[in-house]
Amino acid sequence: MLDSVVCRQAHFETDWYREWETRLDIGPKGGQPTYHRKPWEFAAVAQTLRERGKLHAGMRGLGFAVGTEPLPALFAAHDVEVVATDLAPSDLRKTDWARTNQHSDSTADLYRPDIVDPERFKKLVRFEYADMNGKWPWPEGSFDFVWSCCAFEHTGSLEKGVRFVLRSSKLLKPGGIGVHTTEYNCSSNDKTVRKGEAVIYRRRDIEDLDRRLRIENRACLAKPDFWPGDGEHDRNYDTPPYFTSGKQHIKFDFWHHVCTSMLLTVIN
C-alpha cells in the first residue's frame, strides 16, 4: 500500500503504475521512455485512493488547483461525486498556468471522453473557483477525500503550503483521506527554497507537518518514506533546459537542489 512516499524509478515498473498509465492515457508518446514524475503524481493519487477504499459510489472528493488534469474524469468514472477547483479568472497568478494549458475555468476543461461517458461526468463533476490561501465555502467534514497535485508549493512559502494541508484536512469526514503531491528536496535537509513562486519541502518540513497534523487536527501522515531510490533515473537527474535530448524527469535540478515529487497521504 502506498503511504507517504518519494517518487522513484521502481514505481514505474509496478503493475499499479502501468494500469493507471493506460487508464489515464498518461503513457509515453512516440516510443519514448515512461519515466516522468508528473504522470506518476496522477497514478499515485489514484492508487492511494483506490487502496484506501475511496473510489466508489457514495464517495465525495474535492480537488484543488486541478488545472486540466485527468483525475476528476477518472473519479467520476468510479461514480464519485467531484468538486474540482482552480483559481478564478480575476486572479493574476493563473496567467502562467493558462499559458501552459495548466489552468481550468469550467468542467469543459476537465472532460475526458476516453475516461468517462458524458452523462456520468455531467452528473458527478462540478467546477468551482477556489484560492488555496483564501476562504473556502465548504464546512468541515464535507468530503471523503481531498487532493492536489504539485500545487501547495506554489502558495508562496513553506509555511503557507503547510497551512493549506492543515486546513484542507479539516474538510475531511472521519476516516477521510487527503492525498497531495509536492516538490521534495532530495539533496539537503538544510538549505532549500523557502519562499517564492515555488518552494521545495525538506524531510524536516514533512516531519513537522506530520507533527502539526497530530497536534492541531488529530490527523497524521501515513508512514513517511523518504528514500529517493537508487535506479538510473533516480541518480541521473535532469538539468535546465529540461526534457531536451531525450532526458527524463524523475529527479531534476531546481536552484541547485536535486528535487522530485513526494506523495503525502493524510489520515483523518
Summary of the structure (lengths in Angstrom):
residues: 268
radius of gyration: 17.4
end to end distance: 17.1
largest distance: 50.3
contacts: 857
relative contact order: 0.18
helix: 32%
strand: 24%
